[in-house]
Amino acid sequence: MEIKIRDVDVRAVRVLDEEAKKQKVSRNVLLKRMLEDAVKFDGIKLAEKELDVTVSRVADGLEMTFKRLNHIEKRTLHLYLILCDALGLNPEEADYILDKTFAMDDKEGN
């Protein structure tokens, strides 16, 4: 596709010509590279911004999940202790019975 730019300052054109000469390319090639690089850079910045938002949301979700699991763990321990008390068992004895009866250590990979 062809693009034409009008009314470019003479000094800017001189700077472009000097840079093109240094890179041993035409002014057109230099401008094309600069334009394409600018578009790619903006695209990368947008992708990085979207990634940051996604990572932030995932981190928030993980933190919320951790808090919920921690709360569930505490509540489960409370219920376990209440059950042990209601049955008249020492929690250590109950652990031993559960481990031997259901081989819970084997299921956990220990």
N, C-alpha and C positions, 0 to 999 in steps of 0.2 A: 504494500500500500504506500502511496506517496503522500507526503505531508509537506506543505510549504509554510514558511514562517516569514512574515513581513515586518518591516520597521524594526529590525534588530540593531542595537547601538553598534556603531562602527568599532568602538574599542572592544566590545565583547566579541565581535567577529575576528578581530586581530588576535585576541587571546586564544580563541578556538583554533585559528589557523596555526598559531605557534605550537599549541599542544598537539594538533594533528601532525605537524611536521616532526615533532619530537617522537611521536609514536609511529611515524612513517605510514600514515594512513590519510585518506582524504577527509575533509571537513565533514562530509556527509556520513562517512563510516564512523567518525568520532561522535557525531551527534546521535547517530543511531545507537551506538553502544551506550552512551550516557542516558538516553531515554529508556532503553530496555533495562539497564541496570537500576534506574530509579523505580521503574514499575516493579521489577523483581524484589527490590528492597522493601517497597511498600507492602507487597504481598507477603513477604516474610514477616514483617512487623505485625501485620494483621493476624497471620497464623499463630505467631508467638503470643499475641494478646488473647486470642481464642483459647489457646492451650493453657495459659495462665488461669483463665476463668474456669476452665474445665477442671484443672488440677485443684483449684481452690474449692470448687464444689465437692469434688471427691474427698478432699481432706476434711471438709465440714461433715460430710456423710459418715466418714470413718470415725471422726471424733464423737458424733452423736451415737453411732453404733456401739462404740467402746463404753460410753457412759451408760447406755441401756444395758449392755451385757454385765457391766460392773454392778449395776443396781439389781439385776436379776440374780447374779451370783450371791449378793448379800441377802436378798430375800429368800433364796433357796436354802442358804445356811441357817437362817432364822427358822424356817419351816422344819428343817432337819433336826435342829436342836429342840424345837417344841415337840416334834414327834418322839424323839428319844426320851424326853422328859415324860411325855404321856404314857409311853410304854415302860417306863422305869428302867431304861437302859443307859449305861454310861456311853457317851458318843464314841469313845475308843473301842468299846466292845461292839457297838453297832458297826463301826468301820470294819472290824475284824470279821464279823459275821457276813457282811456284804461282800467283802473281798473273797472270802472262802466259798460262799454260796454261789456267787455270780461270776467269779474269776474276773473281777473288774480290772485288776492290774493288767491282765493279758489283753483285754480289749483296748486299753489305752496305749498299748505298745511298749509298756515298761518291762 
